[in-house]
Every structure is written in structure tokens, then in C-alpha cells.
């Protein structure tokens, strides 16, 4: 009984760890994409202002 609970806890810990790693990677990719998107928008705006 005790060993079974211990193994289940380890599985839960591993699941939480994997979930945290995936969420961190997802957030990093999302932040990088949004930052590059904002930089591209700023460049387009500056080009547009120069054209005007």
C-alpha cells in the first residue's frame, strides 16, 4: 500500500514536472513570437512614417 502510494506520487511529480517544462517552453515561444511580431510592426510603422 505504502509503496503503491509512493509510486503514484512519483508519477504525479513527473507529470507536473513535464507539464511545467512544456508550459515554460510554450510561453518562451509565445513571448519570442509576440516580441518579433511587435518589432516587425514597429519597423513597418517607421517605414510608413518615412514614406509619408
MIMARTOR-464618 format. One record per residue: residue number from 1; residue in one letter; x, y, z of N, C-alpha, C in turn. Coordinates in steps of 0.2 Angstrom, whole numbers. Layout:
<pt><i>NUM</i><aa>A</aa><n_xx>X</n_xx><n_yy>Y</n_yy><n_zz>Z</n_zz><ca_xx>X</ca_xx><ca_yy>Y</ca_yy><ca_zz>Z</ca_zz><c_xx>X</c_xx><c_yy>Y</c_yy><c_zz>Z</c_zz></pt>
...
***
This chain:
<pt><i>1</i><aa>X</aa><n_xx>4</n_xx><n_yy>-6</n_yy><n_zz>0</n_zz><ca_xx>0</ca_xx><ca_yy>0</ca_yy><ca_zz>0</ca_zz><c_xx>4</c_xx><c_yy>6</c_yy><c_zz>0</c_zz></pt>
<pt><i>2</i><aa>X</aa><n_xx>9</n_xx><n_yy>6</n_yy><n_zz>5</n_zz><ca_xx>13</ca_xx><ca_yy>12</ca_yy><ca_zz>5</ca_zz><c_xx>18</c_xx><c_yy>13</c_yy><c_zz>-1</c_zz></pt>
<pt><i>3</i><aa>X</aa><n_xx>21</n_xx><n_yy>8</n_yy><n_zz>-4</n_zz><ca_xx>25</ca_xx><ca_yy>8</ca_yy><ca_zz>-10</ca_zz><c_xx>20</c_xx><c_yy>10</c_yy><c_zz>-16</c_zz></pt>
<pt><i>4</i><aa>X</aa><n_xx>14</n_xx><n_yy>8</n_yy><n_zz>-16</n_zz><ca_xx>10</ca_xx><ca_yy>10</ca_yy><ca_zz>-22</ca_zz><c_xx>9</c_xx><c_yy>17</c_yy><c_zz>-21</c_zz></pt>
<pt><i>5</i><aa>X</aa><n_xx>7</n_xx><n_yy>20</n_yy><n_zz>-15</n_zz><ca_xx>6</ca_xx><ca_yy>27</ca_yy><ca_zz>-15</ca_zz><c_xx>12</c_xx><c_yy>31</c_yy><c_zz>-17</c_zz></pt>
<pt><i>6</i><aa>X</aa><n_xx>18</n_xx><n_yy>28</n_yy><n_zz>-15</n_zz><ca_xx>24</ca_xx><ca_yy>32</ca_yy><ca_zz>-16</ca_zz><c_xx>25</c_xx><c_yy>32</c_yy><c_zz>-24</c_zz></pt>
<pt><i>7</i><aa>X</aa><n_xx>24</n_xx><n_yy>27</n_yy><n_zz>-27</n_zz><ca_xx>25</ca_xx><ca_yy>26</ca_yy><ca_zz>-34</ca_zz><c_xx>20</c_xx><c_yy>31</c_yy><c_zz>-38</c_zz></pt>
<pt><i>8</i><aa>X</aa><n_xx>14</n_xx><n_yy>31</n_yy><n_zz>-35</n_zz><ca_xx>9</ca_xx><ca_yy>36</ca_yy><ca_zz>-38</ca_zz><c_xx>11</c_xx><c_yy>43</c_yy><c_zz>-37</c_zz></pt>
<pt><i>9</i><aa>X</aa><n_xx>14</n_xx><n_yy>45</n_yy><n_zz>-31</n_zz><ca_xx>16</ca_xx><ca_yy>52</ca_yy><ca_zz>-30</ca_zz><c_xx>22</c_xx><c_yy>53</c_yy><c_zz>-35</c_zz></pt>
<pt><i>10</i><aa>X</aa><n_xx>26</n_xx><n_yy>49</n_yy><n_zz>-36</n_zz><ca_xx>32</ca_xx><ca_yy>50</ca_yy><ca_zz>-41</ca_zz><c_xx>29</c_xx><c_yy>51</c_yy><c_zz>-48</c_zz></pt>
<pt><i>11</i><aa>X</aa><n_xx>24</n_xx><n_yy>47</n_yy><n_zz>-50</n_zz><ca_xx>21</ca_xx><ca_yy>48</ca_yy><ca_zz>-57</ca_zz><c_xx>18</c_xx><c_yy>55</c_yy><c_zz>-57</c_zz></pt>
<pt><i>12</i><aa>X</aa><n_xx>15</n_xx><n_yy>57</n_yy><n_zz>-52</n_zz><ca_xx>11</ca_xx><ca_yy>64</ca_yy><ca_zz>-52</ca_zz><c_xx>17</c_xx><c_yy>69</c_yy><c_zz>-52</c_zz></pt>
<pt><i>13</i><aa>X</aa><n_xx>22</n_xx><n_yy>68</n_yy><n_zz>-48</n_zz><ca_xx>28</ca_xx><ca_yy>73</ca_yy><ca_zz>-48</ca_zz><c_xx>31</c_xx><c_yy>74</c_yy><c_zz>-55</c_zz></pt>
<pt><i>14</i><aa>X</aa><n_xx>32</n_xx><n_yy>68</n_yy><n_zz>-59</n_zz><ca_xx>34</ca_xx><ca_yy>68</ca_yy><ca_zz>-65</ca_zz><c_xx>30</c_xx><c_yy>72</c_yy><c_zz>-70</c_zz></pt>
<pt><i>15</i><aa>X</aa><n_xx>23</n_xx><n_yy>70</n_yy><n_zz>-69</n_zz><ca_xx>18</ca_xx><ca_yy>73</ca_yy><ca_zz>-74</ca_zz><c_xx>18</c_xx><c_yy>81</c_yy><c_zz>-73</c_zz></pt>
<pt><i>16</i><aa>X</aa><n_xx>18</n_xx><n_yy>83</n_yy><n_zz>-67</n_zz><ca_xx>18</ca_xx><ca_yy>90</ca_yy><ca_zz>-65</ca_zz><c_xx>25</c_xx><c_yy>93</c_yy><c_zz>-68</c_zz></pt>
<pt><i>17</i><aa>X</aa><n_xx>30</n_xx><n_yy>90</n_yy><n_zz>-67</n_zz><ca_xx>37</ca_xx><ca_yy>92</ca_yy><ca_zz>-70</ca_zz><c_xx>37</c_xx><c_yy>93</c_yy><c_zz>-77</c_zz></pt>
<pt><i>18</i><aa>X</aa><n_xx>34</n_xx><n_yy>88</n_yy><n_zz>-81</n_zz><ca_xx>33</ca_xx><ca_yy>88</ca_yy><ca_zz>-88</ca_zz><c_xx>29</c_xx><c_yy>94</c_yy><c_zz>-90</c_zz></pt>
<pt><i>19</i><aa>X</aa><n_xx>23</n_xx><n_yy>95</n_yy><n_zz>-87</n_zz><ca_xx>18</ca_xx><ca_yy>100</ca_yy><ca_zz>-88</ca_zz><c_xx>21</c_xx><c_yy>107</c_yy><c_zz>-87</c_zz></pt>
<pt><i>20</i><aa>X</aa><n_xx>25</n_xx><n_yy>108</n_yy><n_zz>-82</n_zz><ca_xx>29</ca_xx><ca_yy>114</ca_yy><ca_zz>-81</ca_zz><c_xx>34</c_xx><c_yy>116</c_yy><c_zz>-86</c_zz></pt>
<pt><i>21</i><aa>X</aa><n_xx>38</n_xx><n_yy>110</n_yy><n_zz>-88</n_zz><ca_xx>43</ca_xx><ca_yy>111</ca_yy><ca_zz>-94</ca_zz><c_xx>39</c_xx><c_yy>113</c_yy><c_zz>-100</c_zz></pt>
<pt><i>22</i><aa>X</aa><n_xx>34</n_xx><n_yy>110</n_yy><n_zz>-102</n_zz><ca_xx>30</ca_xx><ca_yy>111</ca_yy><ca_zz>-108</ca_zz><c_xx>27</c_xx><c_yy>118</c_yy><c_zz>-108</c_zz></pt>
<pt><i>23</i><aa>X</aa><n_xx>24</n_xx><n_yy>120</n_yy><n_zz>-102</n_zz><ca_xx>21</ca_xx><ca_yy>127</ca_yy><ca_zz>-102</ca_zz><c_xx>27</c_xx><c_yy>132</c_yy><c_zz>-102</c_zz></pt>
<pt><i>24</i><aa>X</aa><n_xx>33</n_xx><n_yy>131</n_yy><n_zz>-99</n_zz><ca_xx>38</ca_xx><ca_yy>136</ca_yy><ca_zz>-100</ca_zz><c_xx>40</c_xx><c_yy>137</c_yy><c_zz>-107</c_zz></pt>
<pt><i>25</i><aa>X</aa><n_xx>41</n_xx><n_yy>131</n_yy><n_zz>-110</n_zz><ca_xx>43</ca_xx><ca_yy>131</ca_yy><ca_zz>-117</ca_zz><c_xx>38</c_xx><c_yy>135</c_yy><c_zz>-122</c_zz></pt>
<pt><i>26</i><aa>X</aa><n_xx>32</n_xx><n_yy>133</n_yy><n_zz>-120</n_zz><ca_xx>26</ca_xx><ca_yy>136</ca_yy><ca_zz>-124</ca_zz><c_xx>26</c_xx><c_yy>144</c_yy><c_zz>-123</c_zz></pt>
<pt><i>27</i><aa>X</aa><n_xx>27</n_xx><n_yy>146</n_yy><n_zz>-117</n_zz><ca_xx>27</ca_xx><ca_yy>153</ca_yy><ca_zz>-115</ca_zz><c_xx>33</c_xx><c_yy>156</c_yy><c_zz>-118</c_zz></pt>
<pt><i>28</i><aa>X</aa><n_xx>39</n_xx><n_yy>153</n_yy><n_zz>-118</n_zz><ca_xx>45</ca_xx><ca_yy>156</ca_yy><ca_zz>-121</ca_zz><c_xx>44</c_xx><c_yy>157</c_yy><c_zz>-129</c_zz></pt>
<pt><i>29</i><aa>X</aa><n_xx>41</n_xx><n_yy>152</n_yy><n_zz>-132</n_zz><ca_xx>40</ca_xx><ca_yy>153</ca_yy><ca_zz>-139</ca_zz><c_xx>35</c_xx><c_yy>158</c_yy><c_zz>-141</c_zz></pt>
<pt><i>30</i><aa>X</aa><n_xx>30</n_xx><n_yy>158</n_yy><n_zz>-136</n_zz><ca_xx>24</ca_xx><ca_yy>163</ca_yy><ca_zz>-137</ca_zz><c_xx>27</c_xx><c_yy>170</c_yy><c_zz>-136</c_zz></pt>
<pt><i>31</i><aa>X</aa><n_xx>31</n_xx><n_yy>171</n_yy><n_zz>-131</n_zz><ca_xx>34</ca_xx><ca_yy>178</ca_yy><ca_zz>-130</ca_zz><c_xx>39</c_xx><c_yy>180</c_yy><c_zz>-136</c_zz></pt>
<pt><i>32</i><aa>X</aa><n_xx>43</n_xx><n_yy>175</n_yy><n_zz>-138</n_zz><ca_xx>48</ca_xx><ca_yy>177</ca_yy><ca_zz>-144</ca_zz><c_xx>44</c_xx><c_yy>179</c_yy><c_zz>-150</c_zz></pt>
<pt><i>33</i><aa>X</aa><n_xx>39</n_xx><n_yy>175</n_yy><n_zz>-151</n_zz><ca_xx>34</ca_xx><ca_yy>177</ca_yy><ca_zz>-157</ca_zz><c_xx>31</c_xx><c_yy>183</c_yy><c_zz>-156</c_zz></pt>
<pt><i>34</i><aa>X</aa><n_xx>28</n_xx><n_yy>185</n_yy><n_zz>-151</n_zz><ca_xx>25</ca_xx><ca_yy>191</ca_yy><ca_zz>-150</ca_zz><c_xx>30</c_xx><c_yy>197</c_yy><c_zz>-150</c_zz></pt>
<pt><i>35</i><aa>X</aa><n_xx>36</n_xx><n_yy>196</n_yy><n_zz>-147</n_zz><ca_xx>41</ca_xx><ca_yy>201</ca_yy><ca_zz>-147</ca_zz><c_xx>43</c_xx><c_yy>203</c_yy><c_zz>-154</c_zz></pt>
<pt><i>36</i><aa>X</aa><n_xx>45</n_xx><n_yy>197</n_yy><n_zz>-158</n_zz><ca_xx>47</ca_xx><ca_yy>198</ca_yy><ca_zz>-165</ca_zz><c_xx>41</c_xx><c_yy>201</c_yy><c_zz>-169</c_zz></pt>
<pt><i>37</i><aa>X</aa><n_xx>35</n_xx><n_yy>200</n_yy><n_zz>-168</n_zz><ca_xx>29</ca_xx><ca_yy>202</ca_yy><ca_zz>-171</ca_zz><c_xx>29</c_xx><c_yy>210</c_yy><c_zz>-170</c_zz></pt>
<pt><i>38</i><aa>X</aa><n_xx>30</n_xx><n_yy>212</n_yy><n_zz>-163</n_zz><ca_xx>29</ca_xx><ca_yy>219</ca_yy><ca_zz>-161</ca_zz><c_xx>35</c_xx><c_yy>223</c_yy><c_zz>-165</c_zz></pt>
<pt><i>39</i><aa>X</aa><n_xx>41</n_xx><n_yy>220</n_yy><n_zz>-165</n_zz><ca_xx>47</ca_xx><ca_yy>223</ca_yy><ca_zz>-168</ca_zz><c_xx>45</c_xx><c_yy>224</c_yy><c_zz>-176</c_zz></pt>
<pt><i>40</i><aa>X</aa><n_xx>43</n_xx><n_yy>219</n_yy><n_zz>-179</n_zz><ca_xx>41</ca_xx><ca_yy>220</ca_yy><ca_zz>-186</ca_zz><c_xx>36</c_xx><c_yy>225</c_yy><c_zz>-187</c_zz></pt>
<pt><i>41</i><aa>X</aa><n_xx>31</n_xx><n_yy>225</n_yy><n_zz>-183</n_zz><ca_xx>26</ca_xx><ca_yy>231</ca_yy><ca_zz>-183</ca_zz><c_xx>29</c_xx><c_yy>238</c_yy><c_zz>-183</c_zz></pt>
<pt><i>42</i><aa>X</aa><n_xx>33</n_xx><n_yy>238</n_yy><n_zz>-178</n_zz><ca_xx>37</ca_xx><ca_yy>245</ca_yy><ca_zz>-177</ca_zz><c_xx>41</c_xx><c_yy>247</c_yy><c_zz>-183</c_zz></pt>
<pt><i>43</i><aa>X</aa><n_xx>44</n_xx><n_yy>242</n_yy><n_zz>-186</n_zz><ca_xx>48</ca_xx><ca_yy>243</ca_yy><ca_zz>-192</ca_zz><c_xx>44</c_xx><c_yy>245</c_yy><c_zz>-198</c_zz></pt>
<pt><i>44</i><aa>X</aa><n_xx>38</n_xx><n_yy>242</n_yy><n_zz>-198</n_zz><ca_xx>33</ca_xx><ca_yy>244</ca_yy><ca_zz>-204</ca_zz><c_xx>31</c_xx><c_yy>251</c_yy><c_zz>-202</c_zz></pt>
<pt><i>45</i><aa>X</aa><n_xx>29</n_xx><n_yy>252</n_yy><n_zz>-196</n_zz><ca_xx>27</ca_xx><ca_yy>259</ca_yy><ca_zz>-195</ca_zz><c_xx>32</c_xx><c_yy>264</c_yy><c_zz>-196</c_zz></pt>
<pt><i>46</i><aa>X</aa><n_xx>38</n_xx><n_yy>263</n_yy><n_zz>-194</n_zz><ca_xx>43</ca_xx><ca_yy>268</ca_yy><ca_zz>-196</ca_zz><c_xx>44</c_xx><c_yy>269</c_yy><c_zz>-203</c_zz></pt>
<pt><i>47</i><aa>X</aa><n_xx>44</n_xx><n_yy>263</n_yy><n_zz>-207</n_zz><ca_xx>44</ca_xx><ca_yy>264</ca_yy><ca_zz>-214</ca_zz><c_xx>38</c_xx><c_yy>268</c_yy><c_zz>-217</c_zz></pt>
<pt><i>48</i><aa>X</aa><n_xx>33</n_xx><n_yy>267</n_yy><n_zz>-214</n_zz><ca_xx>27</ca_xx><ca_yy>270</ca_yy><ca_zz>-217</ca_zz><c_xx>27</c_xx><c_yy>278</c_yy><c_zz>-215</c_zz></pt>
<pt><i>49</i><aa>X</aa><n_xx>30</n_xx><n_yy>279</n_yy><n_zz>-209</n_zz><ca_xx>31</ca_xx><ca_yy>286</ca_yy><ca_zz>-207</ca_zz><c_xx>36</c_xx><c_yy>290</c_yy><c_zz>-212</c_zz></pt>
<pt><i>50</i><aa>X</aa><n_xx>41</n_xx><n_yy>286</n_yy><n_zz>-214</n_zz><ca_xx>46</ca_xx><ca_yy>289</ca_yy><ca_zz>-218</ca_zz><c_xx>43</c_xx><c_yy>290</c_yy><c_zz>-225</c_zz></pt>
<pt><i>51</i><aa>X</aa><n_xx>39</n_xx><n_yy>285</n_yy><n_zz>-227</n_zz><ca_xx>36</ca_xx><ca_yy>286</ca_yy><ca_zz>-234</ca_zz><c_xx>31</c_xx><c_yy>292</c_yy><c_zz>-234</c_zz></pt>
<pt><i>52</i><aa>X</aa><n_xx>28</n_xx><n_yy>293</n_yy><n_zz>-228</n_zz><ca_xx>23</ca_xx><ca_yy>299</ca_yy><ca_zz>-228</ca_zz><c_xx>27</c_xx><c_yy>305</c_yy><c_zz>-228</c_zz></pt>
***
